[in-house]
Amino acid sequence: MHRIRILGGLLLCGVLMVPVAATAGERRYYDRDGHDYHQWNDHEDHAYRVYLGERHQPYREFSRVRAVHQREYFKWRHEHPDSAIVNVEVR
């Protein structure tokens, strides 16, 4: 009976850790003008690179960009849905 409790506890810990591990490398940014959060992942990074390419700007890590430039990106992002970005190549 004691082994079943230990096994059950380990199984429960493993199940609870999956969502944490799945988002470990992602970061969320709050868009105060759009009143929403942007989950920073590979897809959002691709959209950010498209945004920079349209403006002929070099890549800078988003977390190191000034807040005013982040807000400009979020405004652009709301005007460009995923369907408009998927077929655009990054330069």
N, C-alpha and C positions, 0 to 999 in steps of 0.2 A: 504493500500500500504506500509506503514511504517513497519508493522509486517512481510510482505513478504520479505522485504529487510533484516531485522534482522534474520529471519529464514534462508534465503539464505546464509547470511554471516556465521551463525553458522554451517550450513551444509558444506559449503566450508572449514571452519577451521577443521571440523571433518574429512573430506576426506583427507586433507593435512597432518593431524597428524598420519594417519594409517601407512605410511612407516616409520616414525620416531619411533613410538612405537614398530613396529615390529623388529627393529634393536637396540633397546635401550640397551639390555643386551649383545650385541655382540661387539667385538673389532676387528679392522683390523690391521694386521702386514705386513709391507713391506719386501719382500724377495729381497734384493739387488742383490744377485747372480742369482736368477731366474727371476728378473725383473717383479715381480707380487705381488699382495696382497693376503693374506690368511685371510679370514673372520673367526674369532675365535668364534665357536659355539659348540654345543654338539657333532656334528660329528667330528669336528677338535680336540676337546678335547679327544674323544675316540681314534683317530689316534695317538695322542700324548702319551696316556697311553700305547698303543700297542708298540710304539717306546721305551718308558722307560722300558717296560716289557722285550723286546728283549735284552736290555742292562743291565738288573737286577739293575736298578736305582730306588730309591724311588721317589714318585710323588712330584714335586714342581710346584707351580703355574707358568705357562709359562711366565707371565709378570715379574716374579722375577728371571728368569734364565738369565745368562749372554748372551750378544749378540752373542758371538762365539758359544755357545751351541744352541741358537736359529737358527743360520745359519746351524749348523749341522743337526738339526731337519728338516729344510726346504729342505735341500739336500736329506735327507732320504725320506721326504714326496713326492718329485718329482719322486723318484725312486719306490715308492709304491702307485699305484693308488688306488682309493676308492674300486674297485672290489677286490683287494688283501687284503684289511683291513677288509672288512665287515664280513667275516667268521672267523676272528681271535678273540679269547677270550682274555680279559684283565686279567692278573694274579694278 
